[in-house]
Amino acid sequence: MPNFCAAPNCTRKSTQSDLAFFRFPRDPERCRIWVENCRRADLEAKTSDQLNKHYRLCAKHFEPAMVCKTSPYRTVLKDTAIPTIFDLTSHLRNPHTRHRKRIKELTEEDIRKIKERRLASSIEQLVSKKDAAVEDSTSTNEDEPQLSTEEREFREYLRSLFEVVVMLGKQSIPLVANKASEAEYKSNNFQALLDYRMNAGDEALRKRFAATAVNTEYISAAQLSQLLDVCENTVREEMLMEVRESRFFSLVTGDLIEFANEQHLPLFLRFVNQQNVLREELLDFMPFDGDESALVERLEAQLTERWGLSMEDCRGQAHRAIGTSTTKMKAVAVLLMEKYPLALHMPCSHMALNLHLANSLPFPNVQVVMETLRRIGAFFRTPLTQDELENAICTHYQKTEEKVTALKQSCGSGWTEQHNVFDVLLDLLPALLLCMDNIRDNDGGRFADAVRADAYSLSRILADFEIIVTIVLLKNVLTFTRAFGRNLQGETLDVFFAANSLTAVLHSLNEVSDNIDVYHEFWYEEAASAASVMEIPVTVPRLFLRKQRTAEMDEIQAEAYFKEYVTVPVVRGVIQEVEDMFSETNLKALKCLSLVPAVMGQMKFNTTEENYADVYCNDLPNPDTLPAELHCWRIKWKHRGKEVRLPATIHETLQLPDVKFFPNVNAFLKVLSTLPVLKLEGNKSDTVSERLQAYLDSMPAKQWNKSLVLLNINTHVKHDLDVMVDKYCRLYSEEDPEAEAEFEEAAEEDAVMK
């Protein structure tokens, strides 16, 4: 039933306009003013309840400042809104028209009363505002402690210090500059920036350090450490507030990083924020010492006791480990899943699955290949070495131009991190060895001694027949998982079909294992052929031969050795890794991606999410209504309009305004979105792991500082200097005995040096 506007000379109704319509207020006094302003004599006899129930005014009769749009679908009036905009004269231009909303003619007495009422109302509002302002100032003065002049100056001084620390982090400036020699004194960067600010007119710093000797450090190491800790904790707390609001998260760890000669594990958290955007943030670096149980306890303490999170809300974990740390992190993942079964262990979306599988194989020859790959990637990061590699490709394959073009494209930036890395490596091997030989010869004198030494070391490794066999084996075995891994890093539809294709992948790998003799023969011949091209002898590893002689065993042939000690273990290891990484629970979770409308459409809306929903049943707001809600969800998209496009990703689906009307589906999608195997959607900027690697590459390892790293990586996070000052004042007194002792000791050492 349409709403009609009660204002005179207004013919608007709700079915013909997008305007909002508002009921007359129930408050008798406010309602009387509305009626009086409308000049409707026929409304004066009605009660406020009658007017509220049967009469409306449209938004055109209120000042724009009085109308608030709280959402795209909801418009409200301020509590003090009074209608003041009316057309009281247009009916006079056509006196023959009769209108049921007759306008009341005002007498002089009516006009006088209206003026008096408006004047009284204005005075009353002015007095109430003054009283409110006085109360606010009084309450503010009571709540906020009065600071002395010394305290205010100290806080201004701290603010300047924090501003310098934040700038160091944001601009990737190390704390200490490189010294030309130990004998030459050179101020650290923090000290230099304090000097600069004082020269630029920072009174707070100038008052503090006006009488300090020139060569004396303004801030002791202990005080600087406190400043860094407060900055780091403030930034981290900003991110943790969003994680707590989101509740569900996944834990992701990265490659080990060394700070002050100690290895640390980067800790990332994935979560969906209140704007339904998937985020992955770097929150801390945890010392990587002790056994697996100690690491698990430290991780739990970090997340629960220090960060205030619950491990019961952790829905996934991924550990990007390399070398010897791989085995330890696999054990950590298993222990965490034993305690928290829903913290599903999955591969990380930042690393190609084939590289993840190869890194997880605990065989020395495989680990040598993986470490060599990392060294090759770093070696050819400079234009000079890359040009030399391309020249070697042209020289070796000079008779096949197509091969040259294909290899040049394949060995571009980041090729050592691609899904087909072992195929490219095998094709490049002859050119790689030729390139290393040319760099070692250094005919033009273009390469430094360190580069030549690296080239020599790499060529020795690549010229080992065992390494060639391992590369050939990894290339062929991981061919079966290449397409599967590429789909896992694709769009939501690709991931869904990858989860459904795992059975076929395992079937192929098991078929290889069952017929290992036949496959090994082909692969061994391929390795021997590649070795003959590079003039590398086919030999059994020297270490095995020595053990064989010591044990007085019968001499073993090369082909039999590589089958027993290389081919069979690698094939079985890959199968085991795939089965562990994609357990039944993991696959159930990935198959729930059929909730995304584009996947439902591809499946002709014949999906069965109910069969897998038990994984996250306790995470849903109303699990009992899930079947009915899923039915409505399918019907909504199945019978959509032709012009409506099906959302293709979780991110797109969560951004839909009406997804909130499906609370179980909404919760389901948010939990699924945090799984570390899924790529970061809706994020066009560099990932946090890429930003971290870029920072580490741009600065010498000796100058890394974990607090400054966190400030630099998280520049998008709010840096509130006043919060930092308050936190510092709560945690540390101005006169810290330990800091003062270190300060005096440093001053004495400087005096002795002078």
N, C-alpha and C positions, 0 to 999 in steps of 0.2 A: 504494500500500500504506500503511495508516494507521500512525502512530506511537503506541505505548502508553507511558504513564508508568511508570517503573520504581519509583516511590516506593511504600512499603507503604500499604495502605488507600486508594490513589488509583486510580480506575477511568477516568480521562479518556483519551480518544484523539483524535487530530488531526482526524478526520472529524466529530466531534461538538462541536467547540469552536473558537473563534477564537484560543485561546491559542497562544503560541509554544512549541515543543518544542526542547530543547537537548541536543546530544550530550555524553556524558561526555568530559572533556578527555583529550588524548593524554599530557600530562605525568604521569608515574607518581605523583609526590607529590600533586598536586592531585586526581588521579583517586582515590587512596587515601582522601583526606579526604572526597570525595563519597560513596564507598561506606560509609565509617565513619559519616557522618551519616545515610545512608539506613537503617542497621541491617539490611542485607540480607546474611545470612551466606552465601547461595548465590552472591553476587557477588565475595566476597573471593578466590576461587581463580582468577578470570579476569584476564587481562592488560588493561592500559590500552587496547591496540589493539582487543581483542575488545569491551570495553565501549564504546569510541568508535564502533565499527561497528554494534553491535546494540542499544544501550540509550539511552534518552532520559529526561529529566526535564522536566516542564512548568513554565511560568513561575510557577505558584502556590507553588512551593517556594523561591522566592528573594525577598529583600527588594526592594521596588519600586525602590529606588535603584540596585540592581544590574542592572536591565533597561533598555536604551536602545532607543528607536524611532528609527532613523536615517532612515526614510521611511515612507510609508503602507503599504509592502509589505515592509519589512525590519525585523526586531527582533533585537538582538544582546545578549550579556552582556558586562559589563565583564571585563577579563582576570583580575581578582582575585575574581570572584564565587564564593561558596560557598553551596550549598543549606542552609538552616537551618530551614525551616518544614515540619514533617512531622506527620502524624496517626499517633501510635504507640499509641493507646488505644481507638479505636472498635471494634476487633475483639473487645475484652474484653466488650463489652455483648452480644455474641451468640457464645458459646463454641462453638456447634454448627457455625458456618460454617468452612469450610476454605479457605484462600487460598494460592495457589502462591507469593506473595511473602511468605515467612515472616520474621517479625521476630526478630532475634537478641536473646537475653536477655543483658544485660551483667552481668559479674561485678564485684566490687569492684576487682579489678586493672584491668579494662578502663576503669572509670570514672576511676580514678587516672591512667592513661596519657592519657586524653582531656583531663583537666584540665591535666596538665603540658604536653601539646602545645599546648593553646589559650593557656596562659599564656606559653609560649615564643614562640608566634606573635605574640601581642600585643606583647611586649617587642621582638621583632625588627622589627615594623612601626613601632613608636614610634621606635626608633633610626634606622631607614631614613628616616623622615620628617624627623627632626632633621638627619640628614646631608644630605638633599636640600635642606632649607631653608638650611643653612649654605653649600652649594655654590651655590645660587641667589643668595644675598646676596653671596657672594664674586665670582661671575661678573658680577653686576649692578654691583658696585663697580668691577670691573676694566673693564667695558664703558663705564660712564658716567664721564665726566671729573668730577673733583672741582671744584666751583665755589667761588670765593672769595666773601666777603660782598658785595663790590662788584659782582661779576658777577650774583649772585642778585638784588640790589636793582635792577640795571639791567634784568634780565629781567622782574621784577615791574612796573617802570615801563613797559616796552614793552607788556606785556600790558594794562595800563590804557589805553594809547594805542590799541591795536588794538580794544579793547572799545568805545571811543568812536567810532572810525571805522566799525565794523560797525553800531553803532546809528544813526549818521547815514544809512548806506545803507538799512537796513531801514525806518526811519521816514520816508524821503523828506525829510530835512532837508538843505538846501543848506549848503555849507561857509561861505559868506559871507552875512550878512544884508544886506538892502537898507539903504542909508544915506539918511537924510532929506536930507542935503546933504553936499557934499564937505568942508565946514568942520567938520561935526559928527563927532566920533569915535564909532564904534560897534564894539564887539568882534565878531569873526566867531564863528559858531556853535560851531566847534571849540574855540576859546579859552574860550567861555562854559561849555561842557560840562566842560572840564578844571577850571575854577573851581568848578563845582557839585560835581564828584567830590571835590575837595580839601576843600570845606566839609562834605561828607558823611562825611569820614573816610578818604579814600584816602591811606594813609601813603606809598606809593611815589611818588605825584605830589607830595605835600607836601614830602618830603625833597628832591625834585629842584628844585622851584620856590619853596622857602620864601624865598630871598633875592632873587628876581627882582622887578624894579620892576613896579608895578601896570599901567602902560600898555605894557609890553613884551610882544611876542608870544612865547609859550612855545616854539613850534615854528616853525622857518623854513619858507619855501615849499619848499625843496629836501628837507627832512626829511619834510614832509607828503606830498610827491609820492612819496617812497620808501615811506612807510607805505601809501599808496593802491595803489601798484604791487604790493606784497607781498600785500595783501588780495585784489586782483583776480586775481593769478596763482594764489594758493592755491585760490580758489573755482573758477577755470577748470580747474586740474589735477584737482580732484575729478571734474568732469564728463568730462574727457578720459580718465581712467582707465576709465570705463564705455564710452566710445566705442571705445577700443582693445580692450577685452574683447569687444565686439560685432563688431569688424572692419569691417563694411560700414556706409556712411553716405551721406547726400546733403547737398549744400551748398545753402543757401537764403539769399538776400540780400534786404534790405528797402529801404524808401525812405531816401534820403540824410538824414543828421542832421548839424547843424552844432555842433561843439564848438570854442570859442575861435576863431571866425571861419574854421574850416576844415571842409570837408565830409568826412563819414565814412560808410562803408558798413557797416551792421550785418551781421554774419556769424552765421548760425544753422546748426546741424547736426541732422540727423534720424538716429536710429538706434534699434534695438531692443535694450533692455537684457537683462541675464541673467534677469530675470523675464518675458521675452517681452512687454514693454510698450513700445509705440512712444513715443519721446520726441522733442521738438524743443526745443533749448536755445540761448539766446543766449550766444555765447562771446567776442565781441570786436567792436570797431569799427575798420575799416581805412581809412586816409586815401584819399580818392577824387581823386587827382591823377595827371597823366600820361596817356599814350595807352592804347589797349586792350592792347597788348603789355606795357606796364609794369604794368598792373593784373593781368594774368594771371601775370606773374612774381612779383608781390607776394602774390597769392593762394596760389600754389604754395609760396612760401617760408613763408608763415604756417602752412599746414596741415602741411607736411613738416618743415621745419627747426625751427620754434618749437613746434609741437604734437605732433610725433612720429607723424603719421599718414601713410598712403600714398595718393596720388591714384589708385593702381591699384585701391583699394577703394572709390572714389567711384562710386556707382551712379545718381546723379541730380543735377540742378542746376535751380534755379528762381530767377529774378531779378525781383523786384517793383519795377520801375523806372517813373518818371514823367518827363514833360517831356523835356528834352534828354539826360538820362542813359539814356533807353531805347535809343537807337541804340548807345551805347557798350557797354551791358550785353549787347545782342544779339551784338555782335562778340566780346565776352569769352566768351560761351557757345559760339560757333562755334570759337574758338581752343582752348578747353578740350576740346571734343569731338574736334578734330583730334588732340590729344595722347592723350586718354583716351576712346576711342569708347563705353565703357559708362557714362560720365557723361552720361546722357541728358538733353537739355534739354526741360523740360516746364513747363506753367503751374503756378503755385502754388495750392494748395487754399485759401489765405486770400483770394484775389481771384476774383470772378466772371469767367468766361472772356470774356464780351463786353467787360468793362472792360479785361481784359488785351489783347485784340485791338485795341481802339480806342487804348489807350496805345502800342501797338507801331507804329501807322501814322505814318510820318515826315512828315505833311503839316501845315503851319502852322495851317490852319483847324480840323483835327481836334484838334490839341494845345491850341488856344484853348478849344474846347468842353470838353475834359477838365480843363483848369485851372479853367475857370469852374464846372464841376461840383464840384470840390474846394472852391472858395471858397463856393459855395452851401451845401454841407454844413456848413461851419464857421459860415457866417452865421446859419443857422437852428438852431444848437445851443442857443441860449438860449430860455427860455420866452416872453420878450417878443416876439422876432421870429417865433417859431413861431405864437403867437397871432395876430399880424398877418397871416401868410400864410393861416391858416384863415379869418379874417374876409374876406380878399380872395377866397378860393374861394367863400364863401357869397354875396358880392356879385356876382361875375361869373356864377355858375351858379345864381342864385336861383330860376330857373324850373324847374330839374331837380334835385330833392332827391336822387335816386339818384346823380347825378353828384357832388354835393357830398359825400355819405357815402363814395363810392368813393375820391375824391381825398384826403379827409382821412385815410383809412386808408392810402393809398398813400404819402403824404408824411410818414409817421412817422419815428421815429429810424432812421438808417442807410439811408434810401431811395436815396441817391446811390451806394450800393455794391451794389445788387441787380442781378439778371440782366436785369430789364426796365426799367432806369433810363432809357433813351432814350424808351420809350413814356410813362413817367410824366412825364418832362421836357417832352415835346411837349404833353401834356394840360395841364400846369401853366403853360405859358408865359404865357397871358393873365393868369392870376391872379398869377404871379410879377411881371410888369411892373406890374400894379396895386398889388401890395404894395410894390414899390420906390418907386413914386410917392408912396404914402401915407407911407412912412417919410421920404422927402425933404421932404414938406410939414411933417411933424412938428407937426400941429395941437395936440396935447396936450402937447408938449414932453417926451415920454417918452424920446426917443432922443438919445444923445450925438452930437456932431459927427462922430466917427470912424465911427459906425454909418451916419450919413446919407451920408458920403462913400463908404463901401463900397456902399451902395444905389445911389448915382448911377453909380458905376463899373460895377456889374453890369448896371444897366438899359441903359447905353450898349452893352454887349456883346450883350445879348440882343435888342436892337432892330435888330441888323444882319441884313440879309436873307441874307448868306452864311452866318452862323451858323445861321439857321433852316433853310436848305437842308441844311447839314451834319448837323444834328440829325435831320431827316426821313430823310436818307440812311442814317445809322447805325442808326436805328430799324428801317428796312425791311431793310437788308442783314443785320444781325445777328439778325433774326428767325429766320433759317435755322440759326443756331448756338446759339440760346437754350436749347432743350430739350437739346441735346447738352451744353452747358456745365453745365446744372443737374444732369444725370445724373452728370457727372464729379465733382460735389461730393456725390453721394448715397452710398448704401450700396454694398457691393462688387458686388452683382448689377447695380445701375444702371451702375456704371463698366464692367463687362464688356460689357453691351449697348451702351453708348455707343461703346466701341472697335469693336464690330461694325457700328455705324451710320454710321461716318465716311464710308464710300463714298457713302452716300445724301446726306449733308450736302454733300460736295464736288460731287456730281452736280447738286444744286439750285443751288449757287453758280455753277457753270460754265454752267448753263442761263440764269441771269440775265446772265452775261457775254456769252453768245452772242446774247441778245436785248436788249441794253442799250438800244437805241432805244425799245422799247416800255416797258420798266420805267422808264427815265428820264422819259419823258413823264408817266406816272402820278405819279411821285414829285415831279416839278417842280410839277405842278398842286396836289398836296397842300401843298407848301411855300408856293406863291403864295396858296392859300386861307387857310392859317394866318396869313400875313403880313397879308392884307387884314382879317382879324378884329381884329388889333392895330394896324391903320392904319400898317403899315410898308411903305415904298415898295420895289418890286422893282427893284433896281439891280445893276449890275456893280461889283465892288470898285474903289474910287478908285485904288488902286495899279496895278491892271492897266490901267485907262483911261489913266493917265499914261504907262505904258510903251508902250501902243498908239500914242498920239499921237507919242511920241518916235521910234518906229520907222516912223511913217507907214503903219501897217497899216489895212486896211479895218475899218470899225466892226463889231464882233461883237455879236450879239444875246445877251440874258441867258440864255435857255434853252440856246443852243449853248455859251456860255462854261461854264456849270455842268456840262454834260454832259462836256466835254472836260477841264476842270481839277478837277472835284470828283467826279462820279459814277464815271467810268471808273477814275481812279486808286484810289479807295476800294475799289471792288469787286475790282479786281485785287490790291490790297494785302491785303485780308482773305483771299482765296483763297491767296495766297502764304504768309501767316502760318499759316494752318491746316495747309497742307502741310508747312511747316518744323517746326511744333510737334508734329505727329503723323506722324513719318516711319514707315517700315516697321518699323524696330527698336523704336520706341516702342509701336507697336500690338502687336507680338509680345509685348512685356513685359506690356502690359495684358491681352492675351488669356490669359496664364498665370494670371489670376485664377480661371480655371475649376477650379483646385485647391481652392478653397473649397467645402466640401460642399454648401452651399445652391445655389451656381451649378451644380454637378454634377447636383443633383437637378432643377433647372429645365431642364437640358439632357437629362434622362432618362438620365444617366450615359453619354451618348454624346459624350464630350469627347476632344479630341486634343491634349493638352498637349505630347506628344512633338514635334509639328511646330514648336513655338516654343521648346523647351527649350534649343536651341543658343545662345540669347542669354546664358544664365547657366551654360552647361555647365561652365566652369572653376571656378565657385563651389560646385559640389556636392561632397560628401565622396566619393561613389562613383558617378560618372556612368555607369559601365558597367552598373550594376544599376537604373538609373532606369526603363526600360520595365517591368521586372517589379514594381518597387515601386509604380509608378503603377497597374498592374493590381490589385495587392493593395489599394491605397488606394480605388479605385473599388468593388471587391467589398465592402470593409469597410462602406461607407456604403450601398451598394445593398441589402445583406442585413441591415441593422440591424433592431433590434426596433421595433415600432410606437410604443412610448413614447419612443424616442430622437429628439430634435429635431436637425435638421441645423444646424450652426453657420453663421451668416449672414455673418460677417466674418472677416478675417484674424486680428484680435485674439482672437476667440472660438476660432478653430481652434488658434492657438498656445498657448492656455491649456489645451488638452486634455492630460491626463496621458499618453495613449498616443501622442501625436504624435512623441515621441522615438524610437519604434520604426520611424519612417519618416524616416531622417536626411536623405535627399535632398529630400523634401517639406518637412520642417522648415526646411532651409536655403533652399529656394526661397521659401517664404512670408516668411521674415525679410528677404530681399533685396527682394522685391516691396513689403513693408510700408514700406520707407524711401523709396519713390518720392514726390517732393513733390506730385504731382498728387492723391494719395489723402488724404482727410481724416484727421485724428488720431482714431483709434478708442480707445475705452475711457478717454477723458480728459474728465471732466465739468467740470473747472475751466477757467478762461480760458486761451486759448493764449498762448504767450510773446509773440507779436507784439501781442496785445491788451493784455497787461500793460505792454509797452514803450510803446505809444501812450498808455495811461492815465497812466503816469508823466510823459511829456513834456507831456501836456495839463495836468497839475496843477502845473507849475512853469514860471516864466519862462525863456525860452531862455538868458538871460545866466547863469543859475545852474545850467545843466546841467553835469555832470561825468561823464565816461564810466566812471570806476571806481565811483562811487557808483551809477550806473545799473545796472551789472552786479551789484553787491551787492544792490540793491533787487529786480531782476527775478528773481534766483536765490536768494531767501530759503529755498527748499526744500532748497538744497544745504548740506551740512555746513560750518559755520564753526568750524574748530579753532584757537583762539587760540594754543595752545602751538606748533602747527606754524608759524603765522605768525611767532612770536617766533624760533623756530629758524632759519627761512628768512632773517629780517632779520639775525640775528647772523652768518649765513654770508655774506650779500651785502654788508653795510655795517658798517664799524667804528663804535664808539661816538663816536669823535671824528672826524667827517667834515670835512676841511679846508674844502671848499666850503660845507658847511652852516654851519660855525662862522663863516666870513667873512660869509655872508648874515645870520646871527643878529646879529653885532656891528654890521653896517651898519644893520640895522633899529633896533637899540638906539640908535645914534648919531642916526638921523633922529628918533626919538621924543624924544630929549633936546633936539635943536634946536627941535622943535615946541613943547616945553614951555617 
